[in-house]
């Protein structure tokens, strides 16, 4: 049956399937995130972790790339 479809019809069908899969992936990612967050909260409560304990593990901001060094030095007067 797919032999009877034109390339444009096949492309439209493939794009529709791709959109459906993307929506399904987003929903599953959200669900696993919620489950993992619940697990993390339970572990924090169970072991009485503090902010100090967790701070090294939490990424608070992006790291800056070091500035490029100049190839030449200034001459002193």
C-alpha positions as CSV (number, residue, x, y, z in Angstrom):
1,X,0.0,0.0,0.0
2,X,2.9,2.4,0.7
3,X,4.0,1.9,-2.9
4,X,0.8,3.6,-4.1
5,X,1.6,6.8,-2.0
6,X,3.5,9.6,-3.5
7,X,6.7,10.9,-2.0
8,X,4.9,14.0,-0.7
9,X,2.2,11.9,1.0
10,X,4.9,9.7,2.6
11,X,6.8,12.8,3.7
12,X,3.7,14.3,5.3
13,X,2.9,11.0,7.1
14,X,6.5,10.7,8.4
15,X,6.4,14.3,9.7
16,X,3.2,13.6,11.5
17,X,4.7,10.5,13.1
18,X,7.7,12.5,14.1
19,X,5.6,15.2,15.8
20,X,3.6,12.5,17.6
21,X,6.8,10.8,18.8
22,X,8.3,14.2,19.9
23,X,5.2,14.9,22.0
24,X,5.4,11.4,23.5
25,X,9.1,11.8,24.4
26,X,8.4,15.2,26.0
27,X,5.6,13.7,28.1
28,X,7.8,10.8,29.2
29,X,10.7,13.0,30.1
30,X,8.4,15.2,32.2
31,X,7.1,12.1,34.0
32,X,10.5,10.7,34.7
33,X,11.7,14.1,35.9
34,X,8.8,14.2,38.4
35,X,9.5,10.7,39.6
36,X,13.3,11.4,40.0
37,X,12.6,14.6,41.9
38,X,10.3,12.7,44.2
39,X,13.0,10.1,44.8
40,X,15.6,12.8,45.5
41,X,13.3,14.5,48.0
42,X,12.7,11.2,49.8
43,X,16.5,10.6,50.0
44,X,17.2,14.1,51.3
45,X,14.6,13.6,54.0
46,X,15.8,10.1,54.9
47,X,19.4,11.1,55.3
48,X,18.9,14.7,56.5
49,X,21.1,16.2,53.8
50,X,21.7,19.9,54.1
51,X,22.5,22.5,51.5
52,X,26.1,22.3,52.5
53,X,26.1,18.6,51.7
54,X,24.5,19.1,48.3
55,X,26.1,22.3,47.1
56,X,29.1,20.7,45.4
57,X,26.7,18.5,43.4
58,X,24.4,21.3,42.2
59,X,25.3,23.2,39.1
60,X,24.3,26.8,39.8
61,X,25.7,28.6,36.8
62,X,27.7,28.0,33.7
63,X,31.4,28.0,33.9
64,X,33.3,30.7,32.1
65,X,35.9,29.8,29.5
66,X,39.2,31.3,30.4
67,X,40.2,34.4,28.5
68,X,42.6,33.9,25.6
69,X,46.2,34.9,26.5
70,X,47.9,37.4,24.2
71,X,50.8,36.0,22.2
72,X,53.1,39.1,22.7
73,X,54.2,41.0,25.7
74,X,54.3,44.7,26.1
75,X,57.6,46.3,26.2
76,X,58.4,48.3,29.3
77,X,59.7,51.8,28.9
